[in-house]
Amino acid sequence: MNSQVKFKKVNPTTEELNNLIIDSIQDIKGKKIVKLDLRQLDDAPTDFFIICEGDSNTQVKAISDNVALRVKRETGTYPSHVEGEKNALWICIDYFTTVVHIFYKETRSFYELESLWSDAEFTEYESL
């Protein structure tokens, strides 16, 4: 019998969820990780965007899978919607208060989400 039981944190705070998402991205060597705080913007669709990129569509899919798996395992939280998994050029994972955007490098530069939401407060995270 496994004596190491991992307890789920049910209903994590948004900060705990964001930290777990960022850690999950770093696990798979996601690059150029940025958190945009949209709470002060009137027309924002959510509270936070977390944006990162991968070097291949395989890495983009792996990052997406790791985020969803760890959030589900460690908090019992499921995304309300996931989009873009088939081509893995831009995968969007919606957790209501936080939306995760995982881009293939060229796709990210084409859409420039950071420019569209440039009024948001930016926090950059280290790529491991």
N, CA, C and O atoms as a GROMACS GRO file, in nm:
protein
  512
    1MET      N    1   0.083  -0.119   0.000
    1MET     CA    2   0.000   0.000   0.000
    1MET      C    3   0.088   0.124   0.000
    1MET      O    4   0.189   0.130   0.069
    2ASN      N    5   0.048   0.222  -0.076
    2ASN     CA    6   0.125   0.346  -0.087
    2ASN      C    7   0.099   0.432   0.036
    2ASN      O    8  -0.014   0.472   0.061
    3SER      N    9   0.203   0.459   0.113
    3SER     CA   10   0.188   0.538   0.235
    3SER      C   11   0.191   0.688   0.207
    3SER      O   12   0.162   0.768   0.296
    4GLN      N   13   0.226   0.726   0.084
    4GLN     CA   14   0.229   0.868   0.048
    4GLN      C   15   0.098   0.905  -0.018
    4GLN      O   16   0.076   0.874  -0.135
    5VAL      N   17   0.012   0.970   0.056
    5VAL     CA   18  -0.116   1.012   0.004
    5VAL      C   19  -0.110   1.162  -0.021
    5VAL      O   20  -0.074   1.239   0.067
    6LYS      N   21  -0.144   1.202  -0.143
    6LYS     CA   22  -0.143   1.342  -0.179
    6LYS      C   23  -0.285   1.395  -0.170
    6LYS      O   24  -0.374   1.348  -0.240
    7PHE      N   25  -0.306   1.494  -0.085
    7PHE     CA   26  -0.438   1.548  -0.067
    7PHE      C   27  -0.462   1.660  -0.166
    7PHE      O   28  -0.375   1.744  -0.190
    8LYS      N   29  -0.581   1.661  -0.222
    8LYS     CA   30  -0.618   1.765  -0.316
    8LYS      C   31  -0.663   1.889  -0.242
    8LYS      O   32  -0.733   1.881  -0.141
    9LYS      N   33  -0.624   2.002  -0.292
    9LYS     CA   34  -0.672   2.130  -0.242
    9LYS      C   35  -0.795   2.166  -0.325
    9LYS      O   36  -0.782   2.208  -0.440
   10VAL      N   37  -0.912   2.149  -0.268
   10VAL     CA   38  -1.034   2.178  -0.340
   10VAL      C   39  -1.058   2.329  -0.338
   10VAL      O   40  -1.035   2.395  -0.237
   11ASN      N   41  -1.105   2.381  -0.451
   11ASN     CA   42  -1.131   2.524  -0.466
   11ASN      C   43  -1.008   2.609  -0.432
   11ASN      O   44  -1.010   2.686  -0.337
   12PRO      N   45  -0.902   2.594  -0.510
   12PRO     CA   46  -0.782   2.676  -0.484
   12PRO      C   47  -0.812   2.823  -0.510
   12PRO      O   48  -0.901   2.856  -0.588
   13THR      N   49  -0.737   2.909  -0.445
   13THR     CA   50  -0.750   3.052  -0.475
   13THR      C   51  -0.696   3.074  -0.617
   13THR      O   52  -0.625   2.989  -0.671
   14THR      N   53  -0.728   3.186  -0.674
   14THR     CA   54  -0.678   3.217  -0.808
   14THR      C   55  -0.526   3.224  -0.807
   14THR      O   56  -0.461   3.180  -0.902
   15GLU      N   57  -0.468   3.279  -0.700
   15GLU     CA   58  -0.322   3.286  -0.690
   15GLU      C   59  -0.260   3.147  -0.686
   15GLU      O   60  -0.160   3.122  -0.752
   16GLU      N   61  -0.319   3.056  -0.608
   16GLU     CA   62  -0.269   2.918  -0.602
   16GLU      C   63  -0.280   2.849  -0.737
   16GLU      O   64  -0.188   2.779  -0.780
   17LEU      N   65  -0.393   2.870  -0.804
   17LEU     CA   66  -0.412   2.813  -0.938
   17LEU      C   67  -0.308   2.867  -1.035
   17LEU      O   68  -0.247   2.790  -1.109
   18ASN      N   69  -0.287   2.997  -1.035
   18ASN     CA   70  -0.189   3.058  -1.125
   18ASN      C   71  -0.048   3.005  -1.099
   18ASN      O   72   0.026   2.975  -1.193
   19ASN      N   73  -0.011   2.995  -0.972
   19ASN     CA   74   0.122   2.943  -0.938
   19ASN      C   75   0.139   2.799  -0.986
   19ASN      O   76   0.246   2.762  -1.035
   20LEU      N   77   0.035   2.718  -0.971
   20LEU     CA   78   0.041   2.579  -1.016
   20LEU      C   79   0.052   2.571  -1.168
   20LEU      O   80   0.128   2.490  -1.220
   21ILE      N   81  -0.023   2.655  -1.238
   21ILE     CA   82  -0.017   2.658  -1.384
   21ILE      C   83   0.124   2.696  -1.430
   21ILE      O   84   0.179   2.633  -1.520
   22ILE      N   85   0.181   2.798  -1.370
   22ILE     CA   86   0.315   2.844  -1.409
   22ILE      C   87   0.418   2.735  -1.381
   22ILE      O   88   0.507   2.710  -1.463
   23ASP      N   89   0.408   2.670  -1.266
   23ASP     CA   90   0.499   2.561  -1.233
   23ASP      C   91   0.484   2.446  -1.333
   23ASP      O   92   0.583   2.384  -1.372
   24SER      N   93   0.361   2.418  -1.374
   24SER     CA   94   0.335   2.311  -1.470
   24SER      C   95   0.396   2.343  -1.606
   24SER      O   96   0.445   2.253  -1.675
   25ILE      N   97   0.393   2.469  -1.645
   25ILE     CA   98   0.454   2.512  -1.770
   25ILE      C   99   0.606   2.496  -1.761
   25ILE      O  100   0.670   2.448  -1.855
   26GLN      N  101   0.663   2.538  -1.649
   26GLN     CA  102   0.808   2.528  -1.631
   26GLN      C  103   0.855   2.383  -1.629
   26GLN      O  104   0.967   2.354  -1.671
   27ASP      N  105   0.770   2.290  -1.582
   27ASP     CA  106   0.803   2.147  -1.583
   27ASP      C  107   0.840   2.098  -1.722
   27ASP      O  108   0.929   2.014  -1.738
   28ILE      N  109   0.772   2.152  -1.823
   28ILE     CA  110   0.789   2.106  -1.960
   28ILE      C  111   0.874   2.205  -2.040
   28ILE      O  112   0.874   2.202  -2.164
   29LYS      N  113   0.945   2.291  -1.970
   29LYS     CA  114   1.038   2.386  -2.032
   29LYS      C  115   0.969   2.486  -2.124
   29LYS      O  116   1.024   2.525  -2.227
   30GLY      N  117   0.847   2.528  -2.087
   30GLY     CA  118   0.779   2.634  -2.161
   30GLY      C  119   0.862   2.761  -2.156
   30GLY      O  120   0.933   2.785  -2.058
   31LYS      N  121   0.853   2.842  -2.259
   31LYS     CA  122   0.938   2.961  -2.270
   31LYS      C  123   0.855   3.088  -2.268
   31LYS      O  124   0.735   3.088  -2.297
   32LYS      N  125   0.922   3.198  -2.232
   32LYS     CA  126   0.863   3.332  -2.233
   32LYS      C  127   0.727   3.334  -2.163
   32LYS      O  128   0.625   3.371  -2.222
   33ILE      N  129   0.728   3.294  -2.038
   33ILE     CA  130   0.604   3.285  -1.959
   33ILE      C  131   0.570   3.423  -1.906
   33ILE      O  132   0.653   3.490  -1.844
   34VAL      N  133   0.447   3.465  -1.930
   34VAL     CA  134   0.400   3.596  -1.887
   34VAL      C  135   0.260   3.580  -1.826
   34VAL      O  136   0.176   3.508  -1.879
   35LYS      N  137   0.240   3.648  -1.715
   35LYS     CA  138   0.105   3.655  -1.656
   35LYS      C  139   0.054   3.797  -1.673
   35LYS      O  140   0.122   3.892  -1.635
   36LEU      N  141  -0.064   3.811  -1.729
   36LEU     CA  142  -0.127   3.941  -1.747
   36LEU      C  143  -0.242   3.953  -1.647
   36LEU      O  144  -0.334   3.871  -1.648
   37ASP      N  145  -0.235   4.053  -1.563
   37ASP     CA  146  -0.342   4.081  -1.468
   37ASP      C  147  -0.440   4.177  -1.535
   37ASP      O  148  -0.408   4.294  -1.557
   38LEU      N  149  -0.557   4.126  -1.568
   38LEU     CA  150  -0.657   4.202  -1.643
   38LEU      C  151  -0.767   4.260  -1.554
   38LEU      O  152  -0.862   4.320  -1.604
   39ARG      N  153  -0.755   4.243  -1.424
   39ARG     CA  154  -0.864   4.280  -1.333
   39ARG      C  155  -0.898   4.428  -1.335
   39ARG      O  156  -1.011   4.465  -1.304
   40GLN      N  157  -0.804   4.514  -1.370
   40GLN     CA  158  -0.829   4.658  -1.371
   40GLN      C  159  -0.886   4.708  -1.504
   40GLN      O  160  -0.915   4.826  -1.519
   41LEU      N  161  -0.902   4.618  -1.601
   41LEU     CA  162  -0.951   4.656  -1.733
   41LEU      C  163  -1.101   4.628  -1.743
   41LEU      O  164  -1.148   4.521  -1.706
   42ASP      N  165  -1.175   4.726  -1.794
   42ASP     CA  166  -1.321   4.716  -1.800
   42ASP      C  167  -1.370   4.607  -1.896
   42ASP      O  168  -1.469   4.540  -1.867
   43ASP      N  169  -1.303   4.589  -2.007
   43ASP     CA  170  -1.351   4.497  -2.110
   43ASP      C  171  -1.284   4.361  -2.107
   43ASP      O  172  -1.292   4.287  -2.206
   44ALA      N  173  -1.219   4.326  -1.999
   44ALA     CA  174  -1.143   4.201  -1.991
   44ALA      C  175  -1.237   4.080  -1.983
   44ALA      O  176  -1.338   4.084  -1.911
   45PRO      N  177  -1.205   3.974  -2.055
   45PRO     CA  178  -1.288   3.853  -2.054
   45PRO      C  179  -1.264   3.763  -1.932
   45PRO      O  180  -1.342   3.671  -1.907
   46THR      N  181  -1.158   3.789  -1.857
   46THR     CA  182  -1.120   3.708  -1.741
   46THR      C  183  -1.030   3.791  -1.652
   46THR      O  184  -0.998   3.905  -1.684
   47ASP      N  185  -0.989   3.735  -1.539
   47ASP     CA  186  -0.901   3.808  -1.447
   47ASP      C  187  -0.754   3.801  -1.489
   47ASP      O  188  -0.681   3.899  -1.477
   48PHE      N  189  -0.712   3.685  -1.538
   48PHE     CA  190  -0.571   3.665  -1.573
   48PHE      C  191  -0.558   3.588  -1.704
   48PHE      O  192  -0.637   3.499  -1.734
   49PHE      N  193  -0.456   3.625  -1.782
   49PHE     CA  194  -0.405   3.544  -1.892
   49PHE      C  195  -0.268   3.497  -1.849
   49PHE      O  196  -0.189   3.574  -1.794
   50ILE      N  197  -0.239   3.370  -1.872
   50ILE     CA  198  -0.103   3.320  -1.860
   50ILE      C  199  -0.065   3.275  -2.000
   50ILE      O  200  -0.132   3.190  -2.059
   51ILE      N  201   0.044   3.331  -2.052
   51ILE     CA  202   0.085   3.308  -2.190
   51ILE      C  203   0.226   3.249  -2.190
   51ILE      O  204   0.314   3.294  -2.115
   52CYS      N  205   0.247   3.148  -2.273
   52CYS     CA  206   0.381   3.091  -2.289
   52CYS      C  207   0.392   3.035  -2.430
   52CYS      O  208   0.298   3.040  -2.508
   53GLU      N  209   0.510   2.983  -2.460
   53GLU     CA  210   0.530   2.923  -2.592
   53GLU      C  211   0.617   2.800  -2.582
   53GLU      O  212   0.693   2.782  -2.487
   54GLY      N  213   0.604   2.716  -2.684
   54GLY     CA  214   0.687   2.598  -2.698
   54GLY      C  215   0.756   2.601  -2.833
   54GLY      O  216   0.715   2.675  -2.923
   55ASP      N  217   0.861   2.521  -2.848
   55ASP     CA  218   0.940   2.520  -2.970
   55ASP      C  219   0.882   2.432  -3.080
   55ASP      O  220   0.924   2.440  -3.195
   56SER      N  221   0.785   2.347  -3.045
   56SER     CA  222   0.724   2.259  -3.143
   56SER      C  223   0.578   2.235  -3.102
   56SER      O  224   0.541   2.261  -2.987
   57ASN      N  225   0.498   2.186  -3.196
   57ASN     CA  226   0.360   2.157  -3.157
   57ASN      C  227   0.354   2.040  -3.059
   57ASN      O  228   0.259   2.029  -2.981
   58THR      N  229   0.453   1.953  -3.062
   58THR     CA  230   0.461   1.845  -2.964
   58THR      C  231   0.482   1.901  -2.824
   58THR      O  232   0.419   1.856  -2.729
   59GLN      N  233   0.571   1.999  -2.810
   59GLN     CA  234   0.594   2.061  -2.680
   59GLN      C  235   0.472   2.141  -2.635
   59GLN      O  236   0.437   2.138  -2.517
   60VAL      N  237   0.408   2.212  -2.727
   60VAL     CA  238   0.287   2.287  -2.694
   60VAL      C  239   0.182   2.193  -2.635
   60VAL      O  240   0.120   2.223  -2.533
   61LYS      N  241   0.162   2.080  -2.700
   61LYS     CA  242   0.064   1.981  -2.652
   61LYS      C  243   0.107   1.924  -2.517
   61LYS      O  244   0.024   1.904  -2.429
   62ALA      N  245   0.235   1.897  -2.500
   62ALA     CA  246   0.285   1.843  -2.373
   62ALA      C  247   0.264   1.943  -2.259
   62ALA      O  248   0.227   1.903  -2.148
   63ILE      N  249   0.288   2.070  -2.284
   63ILE     CA  250   0.264   2.173  -2.182
   63ILE      C  251   0.117   2.175  -2.145
   63ILE      O  252   0.083   2.177  -2.026
   64SER      N  253   0.030   2.176  -2.246
   64SER     CA  254  -0.114   2.177  -2.222
   64SER      C  255  -0.157   2.056  -2.139
   64SER      O  256  -0.232   2.070  -2.042
   65ASP      N  257  -0.110   1.939  -2.177
   65ASP     CA  258  -0.146   1.817  -2.105
   65ASP      C  259  -0.098   1.822  -1.961
   65ASP      O  260  -0.169   1.779  -1.870
   66ASN      N  261   0.023   1.873  -1.938
   66ASN     CA  262   0.078   1.880  -1.803
   66ASN      C  263  -0.001   1.978  -1.716
   66ASN      O  264  -0.028   1.950  -1.599
   67VAL      N  265  -0.037   2.093  -1.772
   67VAL     CA  266  -0.117   2.190  -1.697
   67VAL      C  267  -0.248   2.126  -1.654
   67VAL      O  268  -0.284   2.129  -1.536
   68ALA      N  269  -0.320   2.067  -1.750
   68ALA     CA  270  -0.451   2.008  -1.720
   68ALA      C  271  -0.439   1.894  -1.619
   68ALA      O  272  -0.521   1.883  -1.528
   69LEU      N  273  -0.338   1.810  -1.636
   69LEU     CA  274  -0.320   1.695  -1.546
   69LEU      C  275  -0.287   1.739  -1.404
   69LEU      O  276  -0.348   1.692  -1.309
   70ARG      N  277  -0.192   1.829  -1.390
   70ARG     CA  278  -0.152   1.872  -1.255
   70ARG      C  279  -0.263   1.948  -1.185
   70ARG      O  280  -0.286   1.927  -1.066
   71VAL      N  281  -0.331   2.035  -1.256
   71VAL     CA  282  -0.441   2.110  -1.194
   71VAL      C  283  -0.550   2.014  -1.149
   71VAL      O  284  -0.605   2.029  -1.040
   72LYS      N  285  -0.582   1.917  -1.233
   72LYS     CA  286  -0.684   1.818  -1.197
   72LYS      C  287  -0.640   1.735  -1.076
   72LYS      O  288  -0.716   1.717  -0.982
   73ARG      N  289  -0.517   1.685  -1.080
   73ARG     CA  290  -0.465   1.600  -0.972
   73ARG      C  291  -0.451   1.674  -0.839
   73ARG      O  292  -0.489   1.624  -0.734
   74GLU      N  293  -0.395   1.795  -0.846
   74GLU     CA  294  -0.358   1.866  -0.724
   74GLU      C  295  -0.470   1.952  -0.667
   74GLU      O  296  -0.464   1.991  -0.550
   75THR      N  297  -0.571   1.984  -0.748
   75THR     CA  298  -0.680   2.068  -0.697
   75THR      C  299  -0.818   2.011  -0.724
   75THR      O  300  -0.917   2.058  -0.666
   76GLY      N  301  -0.827   1.911  -0.810
   76GLY     CA  302  -0.957   1.857  -0.847
   76GLY      C  303  -1.034   1.949  -0.941
   76GLY      O  304  -1.154   1.930  -0.962
   77THR      N  305  -0.966   2.048  -0.998
   77THR     CA  306  -1.029   2.147  -1.085
   77THR      C  307  -1.011   2.106  -1.231
   77THR      O  308  -0.902   2.070  -1.274
   78TYR      N  309  -1.121   2.112  -1.305
   78TYR     CA  310  -1.118   2.084  -1.448
   78TYR      C  311  -1.139   2.215  -1.525
   78TYR      O  312  -1.208   2.305  -1.476
   79PRO      N  313  -1.080   2.227  -1.643
   79PRO     CA  314  -1.105   2.348  -1.723
   79PRO      C  315  -1.249   2.349  -1.772
   79PRO      O  316  -1.310   2.244  -1.792
   80SER      N  317  -1.304   2.469  -1.791
   80SER     CA  318  -1.438   2.478  -1.846
   80SER      C  319  -1.436   2.450  -1.996
   80SER      O  320  -1.535   2.404  -2.053
   81HIS      N  321  -1.320   2.478  -2.059
   81HIS     CA  322  -1.310   2.455  -2.203
   81HIS      C  323  -1.162   2.450  -2.244
   81HIS      O  324  -1.079   2.521  -2.188
   82VAL      N  325  -1.133   2.365  -2.341
   82VAL     CA  326  -0.999   2.358  -2.399
   82VAL      C  327  -1.015   2.365  -2.550
   82VAL      O  328  -1.100   2.296  -2.607
   83GLU      N  329  -0.936   2.447  -2.614
   83GLU     CA  330  -0.946   2.466  -2.759
   83GLU      C  331  -0.808   2.458  -2.822
   83GLU      O  332  -0.710   2.504  -2.764
   84GLY      N  333  -0.800   2.399  -2.942
   84GLY     CA  334  -0.677   2.401  -3.020
   84GLY      C  335  -0.586   2.282  -3.006
   84GLY      O  336  -0.472   2.286  -3.054
   85GLU      N  337  -0.630   2.176  -2.941
   85GLU     CA  338  -0.542   2.061  -2.916
   85GLU      C  339  -0.506   1.984  -3.044
   85GLU      O  340  -0.399   1.923  -3.050
   86LYS      N  341  -0.592   1.987  -3.142
   86LYS     CA  342  -0.567   1.906  -3.263
   86LYS      C  343  -0.439   1.948  -3.334
   86LYS      O  344  -0.354   1.865  -3.361
   87ASN      N  345  -0.426   2.078  -3.365
   87ASN     CA  346  -0.306   2.125  -3.436
   87ASN      C  347  -0.194   2.167  -3.343
   87ASN      O  348  -0.078   2.170  -3.382
   88ALA      N  349  -0.229   2.200  -3.220
   88ALA     CA  350  -0.132   2.238  -3.117
   88ALA      C  351  -0.044   2.355  -3.159
   88ALA      O  352   0.076   2.358  -3.129
   89LEU      N  353  -0.103   2.452  -3.230
   89LEU     CA  354  -0.031   2.575  -3.261
   89LEU      C  355  -0.066   2.684  -3.160
   89LEU      O  356   0.014   2.774  -3.134
   90TRP      N  357  -0.186   2.675  -3.104
   90TRP     CA  358  -0.232   2.766  -2.999
   90TRP      C  359  -0.338   2.691  -2.921
   90TRP      O  360  -0.449   2.672  -2.968
   91ILE      N  361  -0.302   2.650  -2.802
   91ILE     CA  362  -0.398   2.580  -2.716
   91ILE      C  363  -0.441   2.676  -2.607
   91ILE      O  364  -0.358   2.739  -2.540
   92CYS      N  365  -0.571   2.686  -2.589
   92CYS     CA  366  -0.630   2.776  -2.490
   92CYS      C  367  -0.703   2.690  -2.386
   92CYS      O  368  -0.790   2.611  -2.421
   93ILE      N  369  -0.667   2.707  -2.260
   93ILE     CA  370  -0.730   2.634  -2.150
   93ILE      C  371  -0.799   2.736  -2.060
   93ILE      O  372  -0.734   2.825  -2.006
   94ASP      N  373  -0.930   2.723  -2.045
   94ASP     CA  374  -1.010   2.820  -1.971
   94ASP      C  375  -1.045   2.767  -1.832
   94ASP      O  376  -1.115   2.667  -1.819
   95TYR      N  377  -0.995   2.835  -1.730
   95TYR     CA  378  -1.028   2.803  -1.591
   95TYR      C  379  -1.113   2.914  -1.528
   95TYR      O  380  -1.102   2.937  -1.407
   96PHE      N  381  -1.195   2.980  -1.604
   96PHE     CA  382  -1.282   3.090  -1.562
   96PHE      C  383  -1.204   3.215  -1.523
   96PHE      O  384  -1.205   3.313  -1.598
   97THR      N  385  -1.137   3.214  -1.408
   97THR     CA  386  -1.065   3.334  -1.364
   97THR      C  387  -0.930   3.347  -1.433
   97THR      O  388  -0.872   3.456  -1.438
   98THR      N  389  -0.880   3.238  -1.486
   98THR     CA  390  -0.750   3.237  -1.555
   98THR      C  391  -0.765   3.161  -1.686
   98THR      O  392  -0.820   3.051  -1.690
   99VAL      N  393  -0.715   3.222  -1.793
   99VAL     CA  394  -0.713   3.156  -1.924
   99VAL      C  395  -0.567   3.139  -1.963
   99VAL      O  396  -0.490   3.235  -1.964
  100VAL      N  397  -0.530   3.016  -1.995
  100VAL     CA  398  -0.392   2.983  -2.030
  100VAL      C  399  -0.382   2.975  -2.182
  100VAL      O  400  -0.460   2.905  -2.247
  101HIS      N  401  -0.286   3.048  -2.238
  101HIS     CA  402  -0.260   3.046  -2.383
  101HIS      C  403  -0.122   2.986  -2.404
  101HIS      O  404  -0.021   3.043  -2.362
  102ILE      N  405  -0.118   2.872  -2.471
  102ILE     CA  406   0.009   2.803  -2.498
  102ILE      C  407   0.029   2.806  -2.649
  102ILE      O  408  -0.046   2.744  -2.724
  103PHE      N  409   0.132   2.878  -2.692
  103PHE     CA  410   0.154   2.903  -2.834
  103PHE      C  411   0.275   2.829  -2.888
  103PHE      O  412   0.372   2.802  -2.816
  104TYR      N  413   0.267   2.796  -3.015
  104TYR     CA  414   0.385   2.764  -3.094
  104TYR      C  415   0.449   2.899  -3.124
  104TYR      O  416   0.378   2.997  -3.150
  105LYS      N  417   0.580   2.907  -3.122
  105LYS     CA  418   0.653   3.033  -3.128
  105LYS      C  419   0.603   3.128  -3.239
  105LYS      O  420   0.574   3.245  -3.211
  106GLU      N  421   0.593   3.080  -3.362
  106GLU     CA  422   0.552   3.167  -3.473
  106GLU      C  423   0.407   3.213  -3.458
  106GLU      O  424   0.373   3.326  -3.496
  107THR      N  425   0.323   3.129  -3.405
  107THR     CA  426   0.182   3.164  -3.386
  107THR      C  427   0.169   3.275  -3.283
  107THR      O  428   0.088   3.366  -3.299
  108ARG      N  429   0.249   3.268  -3.178
  108ARG     CA  430   0.244   3.372  -3.076
  108ARG      C  431   0.283   3.508  -3.134
  108ARG      O  432   0.216   3.608  -3.107
  109SER      N  433   0.388   3.512  -3.213
  109SER     CA  434   0.431   3.640  -3.269
  109SER      C  435   0.328   3.694  -3.369
  109SER      O  436   0.318   3.816  -3.387
  110PHE      N  437   0.253   3.606  -3.434
  110PHE     CA  438   0.151   3.650  -3.529
  110PHE      C  439   0.033   3.718  -3.457
  110PHE      O  440  -0.014   3.823  -3.501
  111TYR      N  441  -0.015   3.658  -3.348
  111TYR     CA  442  -0.134   3.710  -3.280
  111TYR      C  443  -0.104   3.821  -3.179
  111TYR      O  444  -0.191   3.903  -3.152
  112GLU      N  445   0.015   3.825  -3.124
  112GLU     CA  446   0.059   3.931  -3.034
  112GLU      C  447  -0.044   3.966  -2.925
  112GLU      O  448  -0.083   4.082  -2.913
  113LEU      N  449  -0.086   3.868  -2.848
  113LEU     CA  450  -0.184   3.892  -2.741
  113LEU      C  451  -0.136   3.996  -2.641
  113LEU      O  452  -0.215   4.077  -2.591
  114GLU      N  453  -0.006   3.995  -2.613
  114GLU     CA  454   0.046   4.092  -2.517
  114GLU      C  455   0.025   4.235  -2.566
  114GLU      O  456   0.001   4.325  -2.486
  115SER      N  457   0.034   4.258  -2.696
  115SER     CA  458   0.009   4.391  -2.751
  115SER      C  459  -0.138   4.428  -2.742
  115SER      O  460  -0.172   4.544  -2.715
  116LEU      N  461  -0.225   4.331  -2.764
  116LEU     CA  462  -0.369   4.358  -2.758
  116LEU      C  463  -0.413   4.395  -2.616
  116LEU      O  464  -0.507   4.473  -2.598
  117TRP      N  465  -0.345   4.341  -2.517
  117TRP     CA  466  -0.380   4.366  -2.377
  117TRP      C  467  -0.266   4.441  -2.307
  117TRP      O  468  -0.234   4.411  -2.192
  118SER      N  469  -0.205   4.536  -2.375
  118SER     CA  470  -0.088   4.606  -2.324
  118SER      C  471  -0.117   4.692  -2.201
  118SER      O  472  -0.023   4.732  -2.132
  119ASP      N  473  -0.243   4.720  -2.172
  119ASP     CA  474  -0.278   4.797  -2.053
  119ASP      C  475  -0.278   4.712  -1.926
  119ASP      O  476  -0.288   4.766  -1.815
  120ALA      N  477  -0.267   4.584  -1.941
  120ALA     CA  478  -0.266   4.493  -1.826
  120ALA      C  479  -0.132   4.503  -1.752
  120ALA      O  480  -0.033   4.551  -1.805
  121GLU      N  481  -0.134   4.457  -1.628
  121GLU     CA  482  -0.010   4.449  -1.549
  121GLU      C  483   0.059   4.318  -1.585
  121GLU      O  484  -0.001   4.210  -1.574
  122PHE      N  485   0.186   4.326  -1.627
  122PHE     CA  486   0.262   4.210  -1.673
  122PHE      C  487   0.355   4.159  -1.564
  122PHE      O  488   0.417   4.238  -1.491
  123THR      N  489   0.364   4.027  -1.552
  123THR     CA  490   0.463   3.962  -1.468
  123THR      C  491   0.531   3.857  -1.554
  123THR      O  492   0.465   3.768  -1.608
  124GLU      N  493   0.663   3.866  -1.568
  124GLU     CA  494   0.738   3.770  -1.646
  124GLU      C  495   0.800   3.665  -1.554
  124GLU      O  496   0.841   3.696  -1.442
  125TYR      N  497   0.806   3.542  -1.602
  125TYR     CA  498   0.859   3.431  -1.524
  125TYR      C  499   0.977   3.368  -1.597
  125TYR      O  500   0.986   3.371  -1.720
  126GLU      N  501   1.065   3.312  -1.518
  126GLU     CA  502   1.186   3.252  -1.571
  126GLU      C  503   1.154   3.126  -1.649
  126GLU      O  504   1.073   3.044  -1.607
  127SER      N  505   1.219   3.111  -1.763
  127SER     CA  506   1.214   2.986  -1.839
  127SER      C  507   1.322   2.896  -1.783
  127SER      O  508   1.438   2.935  -1.774
  128LEU      N  509   1.285   2.777  -1.747
  128LEU     CA  510   1.382   2.684  -1.686
  128LEU      C  511   1.448   2.597  -1.789
  128LEU      O  512   1.532   2.514  -1.755
   0.00000   0.00000   0.00000
